[in-house]
Amino acid sequence: MAKDQAQILIVGGGFGGLFTALDLAGAGEVTIVSPEDHFLFTPMLYEYLSGEVEAWHIAPQYKELIDDRIRTIRGEVTGIDLNARQATLKGRERTISYDVLVIALGGVTNYWNIEGAEEYALPFRKIAHADALRQRMIEALDGVPPDLPPQDARRRLTFAVVGAGASGVELSTKMADLLQDAFKRRALHGEPRVMVIEMGSTVVPGMGDEIRTIVEDALKQSRVEIHTETRVLAVKENGFTIEHNGEKTNVEAAGVIWTAGVRPNPLIEKLEVEKDRRGLIMVEPTLQVRGHKNVFALGDIAFFEDATPTLAGTAQLANQQATLLASNIKALLDGRRLHARHFEELGEAISLGTENAAVLAGGKAFGGPLARQARFALYTARLPTWHHRLKVGASWFFEGTTARPLQPLGFGR
Ligand SMILES: Cc1cc2nc3c(=O)[nH]c(=O)nc-3n(C[C@H](O)[C@H](O)[C@H](O)COP(=O)(O)OP(=O)(O)OC[C@H]3O[C@@H](n4cnc5c(N)ncnc54)[C@H](O)[C@@H]3O)c2cc1C
């Protein structure tokens, strides 16, 4: 394989795919395929929902990040033929051939086959999902006249977030703060109801006690109702059914948002490679797919044995893997030895409502408005490319990061 002409195909332009492409630029002929025209810095999708940040901050277009050494194709890969070394794209007859393949397709929402969940619950993984949720909250608020009695206003403004992992907690506190603020601005009676529903016995399972205490305080402060040891049985158009201690309850709701699970991209199911019991691709410590020296996989679809368990399914892991993967592709093209690396936990930063956050760094946790500032600083440093980081950092510093109220429709967004 001639090093400069080697065709490197990256499927997926998220944390794994984009950061690999950026590290590879100049080595071989790199093509990246993604259905969207932009990258998404998912950890700040909550701040996009609340208007604390804008789309260009966290979802920059690939053309802003990538120079002409990398070819981008906007499209959806529908099949990968590992023997023929080709990928097919939706709606296109021509296949794309490769010498080296990087699979970085990420995950999709897992509704666990719960009745009505896929049909009626809102996912929260993309810019379009955040737009749809914001719209749903505004429409629900617009449907409440100022003279409506508090109990009726509360019923119409009930939202449930399913799953109290970091995502569910971040989302529910953000929604609660936005809705409380809108109630005051619109002089509505009573208050909104935001519920977080968790099957396990605690919120943020898997995180330490120190950070859990901060999270629980924040949920209380944002007046989020916590329902642990509670199972969602069904989601309907206007509500949902839960079960707690064997007792079933139907709840009327303006929206149910599903953050209770991720599964690998369905394309992975079709790939005939070694997988673990969750359907994740088994990779060698070099990130090569077992049995395929020219195929690499990383991020949410890869099972990598030597990672700290809490890192599984995180951007932090995909990011660190991208650096190793790019250097291993260069080594493969040069005929050098490929390397392995142990990936480290880099700390956690959780957004809690519009004024608060929790940060865990170096084994110490702290919360409050200062943690919110620290989170912004930390995430500025983790955005792709220096150029983008500088533009975003300057925008946050000089223009501020205040939440945008849920204005009635027609008032501009
Ligand atoms: C709302 C939210 C908040 C999160 N917060 C955090 C956090 O605070 N910290 C943290 O560490 N992790 C966080 N995560 C997890 C993190 O986003 C993932 O672990 C990370 O994105 C994994 O990277 P990846 O490259 O495997 O997948 P992704 O970043 O999801 O990228 C997958 C890419 O594949 C593309 N794609 C999908 N299907 C196709 C197809 N058929 N053809 C071509 N391309 C395709 C997608 O468009 C996307 O570009 C969060 C996730 C979400 C959804």
The ligand as a Gaussian input file, in Angstrom:
#p B3LYP/6-31G(d) Opt

LIG

0 1
 C      -26.756000      14.333000      25.133000
 C      -25.457000      13.618000      25.360000
 C      -24.556000      14.083000      26.303000
 C      -23.348000      13.452000      26.511000
 N      -22.495000      13.953000      27.455000
 C      -21.290000      13.390000      27.629000
 C      -20.368000      13.942000      28.570000
 O      -20.667000      14.919000      29.265000
 N      -19.151000      13.357000      28.680000
 C      -18.796000      12.277000      27.925000
 O      -17.651000      11.811000      28.057000
 N      -19.655000      11.721000      27.044000
 C      -20.885000      12.253000      26.868000
 N      -21.773000      11.691000      25.993000
 C      -21.391000      10.471000      25.271000
 C      -20.587000      10.821000      24.027000
 O      -21.298000      11.698000      23.196000
 C      -20.248000       9.568000      23.267000
 O      -19.616000       8.638000      24.091000
 C      -19.354000       9.896000      22.089000
 O      -20.007000      10.780000      21.207000
 C      -18.922000       8.634000      21.367000
 O      -18.224000       8.954000      20.204000
 P      -18.432000       8.097000      18.885000
 O      -17.501000       8.644000      17.867000
 O      -18.386000       6.664000      19.202000
 O      -19.938000       8.383000      18.456000
 P      -20.640000       9.742000      18.049000
 O      -19.922000      10.913000      18.601000
 O      -22.070000       9.548000      18.391000
 O      -20.472000       9.776000      16.473000
 C      -21.121000       8.901000      15.630000
 C      -21.137000       9.508000      14.246000
 O      -21.605000       8.556000      13.300000
 C      -22.499000       9.193000      12.418000
 N      -23.348000       8.167000      11.807000
 C      -24.398000       7.527000      12.366000
 N      -24.916000       6.650000      11.468000
 C      -24.178000       6.757000      10.341000
 C      -24.209000       6.118000       9.074000
 N      -25.114000       5.181000       8.783000
 N      -23.292000       6.466000       8.140000
 C      -22.353000       7.397000       8.417000
 N      -22.265000       8.033000       9.614000
 C      -23.163000       7.712000      10.554000
 C      -23.228000      10.160000      13.328000
 O      -23.910000      11.163000      12.613000
 C      -22.045000      10.719000      14.121000
 O      -21.393000      11.716000      13.391000
 C      -23.014000      12.299000      25.753000
 C      -23.906000      11.819000      24.806000
 C      -25.125000      12.466000      24.591000
 C      -26.076000      11.952000      23.549000

